[in-house]
Amino acid sequence: MRTRRRGILRECQLQDLDLHHQMHNEQKSKSLSAAPIALRSQTDRADLGSRASTTELKAHPQVSCIVLNWNGWADTIECLSALGECSYPHLTVIVVDNGSTDDSVVRIKSAYPDILLLKSERNLGFSGGNNVGIRHALDIGADYVWLLNNDARPAPDALAALVAKAVSDKSIGAVGSICFYADAPSTVQAWAGSRVNLWIGYARLCTEPHGDDWFQSLNGTSMLVPSAAIGNVGLLDEGFFLYWEDTDFCLRLRKKGWRIAAAPDSRVLHKVNASTGGNRIVLDRYQTASGLRLLRLHSPVPNLAQFLFLAIRFSRRILRLEFARCQSVWAGIQDYRQTSSVAR
């Protein structure tokens, strides 16, 4: 589902794909502010099991923001610059470098010497990379974890709006922002999330306002999650390398009785598909593998749903004579088979 995902491509399984991502030029990067983000101290820490009650009482709960980077230092620096303007007073920013093969770490640390930067030796995918940051956030006592794509630029009050929504109801397990296209800031890319058809594996991000109970999934571009919810349902499923992991997480939340919600006043600009460059062949492969896993885990009729999902994907591409994309769908099936045994 996700339009986002920024920071990742599977080198170990996708050696046959020649993926090149065009970086912003160095001159644009130099125009960004190099002042380090002030990292707030963590106070009033509580046990994970008691965080649900403690968070209700805090006027400003502690938030850790996870920004995942994979060969995307220019986008990450731009995102950090926007976070430097954040009005929320209790924010810790954690950058996770997801096994970059370029000089991302050097460039990010040069621009923000004091930033907390965790390094993975290899590309763990979107779920695995974010889980590195989430574990650290929980270790330092975060009340909420804010997952933010590195190709996103949140408004200064975006986090404050997310927190205000989250603390308004202790049953809320995740809150999503309203995302606008970075190159068309008045056009909504995603109004928080979507509904999901688990019979054919289909979801489309909505672009109009809806009540919270309408949503079945949130867009993971900018999503705030209470630590208590993570303790209850677990981390992101690392069987999803790229795409659909946000949907899986939201469906698990709902099964455990948590609500998901939108924060209409939380606005974020999003570049969309920064990690894949909009390459449909690459998108087809990841979306196929992740879509099959989602249906196996959540569809009421997984075998039938997987058959319909693949039949629709193949037939549309054949009718358009897009045979290279058919090959990519087939590659996604092979990827799914290799990862189908991955446990939660």
Residue pairs with C-beta under 8 A, 6 or more apart in sequence:
1 194
1 196
1 203
1 205
1 217
1 243
1 244
1 246
1 247
1 287
2 219
2 220
2 221
2 243
2 244
2 245
2 246
2 247
3 189
3 190
3 205
3 219
3 221
3 270
3 272
3 273
4 149
4 151
4 152
4 219
4 220
4 221
4 270
4 272
4 273
5 126
5 149
5 220
5 242
5 243
5 273
5 275
5 276
6 68
6 70
6 72
6 75
6 149
6 150
6 151
6 152
6 274
6 275
7 68
7 69
7 70
7 72
7 98
7 126
7 129
7 149
7 150
7 275
8 68
8 70
8 98
8 123
8 124
8 125
8 126
8 129
8 241
8 242
8 275
9 17
9 19
9 70
9 123
9 242
9 275
9 276
9 282
10 123
10 125
10 241
10 242
10 335
11 99
11 101
11 122
11 123
12 122
12 123
13 241
13 335
13 338
14 285
16 331
17 281
17 282
17 285
19 276
19 277
19 279
19 282
20 277
21 71
21 72
21 274
21 275
21 277
22 277
23 71
23 72
23 73
23 74
23 102
24 74
24 75
24 78
28 74
29 73
29 74
29 77
29 107
29 111
32 77
32 78
32 81
32 111
33 81
33 84
34 110
34 111
34 112
35 84
36 112
36 113
36 114
36 115
37 80
37 83
37 84
37 93
37 112
37 114
37 115
38 114
39 92
39 93
39 114
39 115
39 116
40 62
40 89
40 90
40 91
40 92
42 62
42 92
42 140
42 141
42 142
43 62
44 54
44 58
44 62
44 141
45 62
45 140
45 141
46 54
46 141
46 143
48 138
48 227
48 228
48 231
49 231
51 143
51 226
51 227
51 228
51 231
52 170
52 226
52 228
53 170
54 143
55 61
55 143
55 144
55 167
55 170
55 226
55 227
55 228
56 167
56 170
58 143
58 167
60 88
60 89
60 90
60 163
61 90
61 143
61 144
61 163
61 167
62 90
62 92
62 141
62 142
62 143
62 144
63 88
63 90
63 91
63 92
63 142
63 143
63 144
63 145
63 146
63 159
63 163
63 224
64 91
64 92
64 93
64 94
64 133
64 136
64 137
64 140
64 142
64 144
64 145
64 146
65 83
65 91
65 92
65 93
65 94
65 145
65 146
65 148
65 159
66 94
66 96
66 130
66 133
66 134
66 137
66 145
66 146
66 147
66 148
67 76
67 79
67 80
67 83
67 93
67 94
67 95
67 96
67 133
67 148
67 149
67 150
68 95
68 96
68 98
68 126
68 129
68 130
68 133
68 149
68 150
69 75
69 76
69 95
69 96
69 97
69 98
69 100
69 104
69 108
69 150
70 97
70 98
70 99
70 100
70 104
70 123
70 129
70 275
71 100
71 101
71 102
71 104
72 100
72 104
72 150
72 151
72 274
72 275
73 100
73 102
73 103
73 104
73 107
73 108
74 107
75 150
75 151
75 271
75 274
76 95
76 104
76 108
76 150
77 107
77 108
77 111
77 112
78 153
79 148
79 149
79 150
79 151
79 152
79 153
80 93
80 95
80 108
80 111
80 112
80 115
82 152
82 153
82 154
83 91
83 93
83 148
83 154
85 156
86 154
86 156
86 158
86 159
87 156
87 157
87 159
87 160
88 157
88 159
88 160
88 163
91 146
91 159
92 116
92 137
92 140
92 142
93 115
93 116
94 116
94 117
94 118
94 133
94 136
94 137
95 108
95 115
95 116
95 117
95 118
96 117
96 118
96 119
96 120
96 129
96 130
96 132
96 133
97 104
97 105
97 108
97 117
97 118
97 119
97 120
98 120
98 123
98 124
98 125
98 128
98 129
99 120
99 121
99 122
99 123
99 124
105 117
105 119
108 115
108 117
109 115
109 117
118 132
118 133
118 136
120 128
120 129
120 132
123 129
124 131
124 132
124 238
125 238
125 240
125 241
125 242
126 220
126 236
126 240
126 241
126 242
126 243
126 245
127 235
127 236
127 237
127 238
127 239
127 240
127 241
127 245
128 236
128 238
128 241
130 147
130 236
131 235
131 236
131 238
133 145
134 145
134 230
134 235
134 236
135 235
137 145
137 227
138 145
138 227
138 230
138 231
142 227
143 226
143 227
144 163
144 166
144 224
144 225
144 226
144 227
145 224
145 225
145 227
145 230
146 159
146 162
146 222
146 223
146 224
146 225
147 220
147 222
147 223
147 224
147 225
148 154
148 221
148 222
148 268
149 220
149 221
149 222
149 270
149 274
150 274
151 182
151 270
151 271
151 272
151 274
151 275
152 179
152 221
152 222
152 268
152 269
152 270
152 271
153 182
153 268
153 269
153 270
154 177
154 222
154 266
154 267
154 268
154 269
155 266
155 267
155 268
157 265
157 266
158 177
158 222
158 266
158 267
158 268
159 224
159 266
161 177
161 263
161 264
161 265
161 266
162 175
162 177
162 222
162 224
162 263
162 266
163 224
164 263
164 265
165 172
165 175
165 261
165 262
165 263
165 266
166 172
166 175
166 224
166 226
166 261
169 259
169 261
171 257
171 258
171 259
172 226
172 258
172 259
172 260
172 261
173 225
173 226
173 229
173 232
173 233
173 253
173 254
173 256
173 258
173 259
173 260
174 218
174 223
174 224
174 225
174 229
174 249
174 250
174 253
174 258
174 260
174 261
175 218
175 223
175 224
175 225
175 260
175 261
175 262
175 263
175 266
176 190
176 192
176 193
176 215
176 218
176 219
176 222
176 223
176 224
176 260
176 261
176 262
176 263
176 266
177 192
177 219
177 221
177 222
177 223
177 263
177 266
177 267
177 268
178 188
178 190
178 191
178 192
178 262
178 263
178 264
178 266
178 267
178 268
179 188
179 189
179 190
179 219
179 221
179 222
179 268
179 269
179 270
180 186
180 187
180 188
180 189
180 267
180 268
180 269
180 270
181 187
181 189
181 269
181 270
181 272
182 269
182 270
182 271
182 272
183 271
185 269
188 207
188 208
189 205
189 207
189 270
189 272
190 205
190 206
190 207
190 219
190 221
190 270
191 205
191 206
191 207
191 208
191 209
191 210
191 262
192 206
192 210
192 215
192 218
192 219
192 261
192 262
192 263
193 205
193 206
193 215
193 216
193 217
193 218
193 219
193 250
193 260
193 262
194 203
194 204
194 205
194 206
194 215
194 216
194 217
194 219
195 203
195 206
195 214
195 215
195 216
195 217
196 202
196 203
196 216
196 217
196 247
196 251
197 203
198 294
198 295
198 298
198 299
198 300
198 305
199 299
199 300
199 301
199 304
199 305
199 308
200 305
200 308
200 309
200 312
201 291
201 292
201 294
201 295
201 299
201 305
201 306
201 308
201 309
203 216
203 217
203 247
205 219
209 262
209 264
210 262
212 259
212 260
212 261
212 262
213 259
215 250
215 260
215 261
215 262
216 247
216 250
216 251
216 254
216 260
217 246
217 247
217 250
217 251
217 260
218 246
218 250
218 260
218 262
219 246
220 245
220 246
220 249
221 268
221 270
222 266
222 268
222 270
223 246
224 263
229 253
229 258
232 256
232 258
233 249
233 252
233 253
233 256
233 258
234 252
234 344
236 245
236 248
236 249
237 245
237 248
237 249
237 293
237 297
237 342
237 344
238 342
239 293
239 339
239 340
239 342
239 343
239 344
240 248
240 290
240 293
240 294
241 286
241 289
241 290
241 335
241 339
242 275
242 276
242 286
242 290
243 283
243 286
243 287
243 290
243 291
244 287
244 290
244 291
244 293
244 294
245 290
247 294
248 293
248 294
248 297
248 298
250 260
251 298
253 260
254 260
272 278
273 283
276 282
276 283
276 286
280 325
280 328
281 324
281 325
281 328
282 328
284 313
284 317
284 325
284 328
284 329
284 332
285 328
285 329
285 331
285 332
285 335
286 332
286 335
287 332
288 310
288 313
288 328
288 329
288 331
288 332
288 333
288 335
288 336
289 332
289 333
289 335
289 336
289 339
290 336
291 309
292 306
292 309
292 310
292 332
292 333
292 336
292 340
293 336
293 339
293 340
295 302
295 305
295 306
295 309
296 302
296 306
296 340
299 305
299 306
310 329
310 333
313 329
314 326
314 329
317 323
317 325
317 326
317 329
318 326
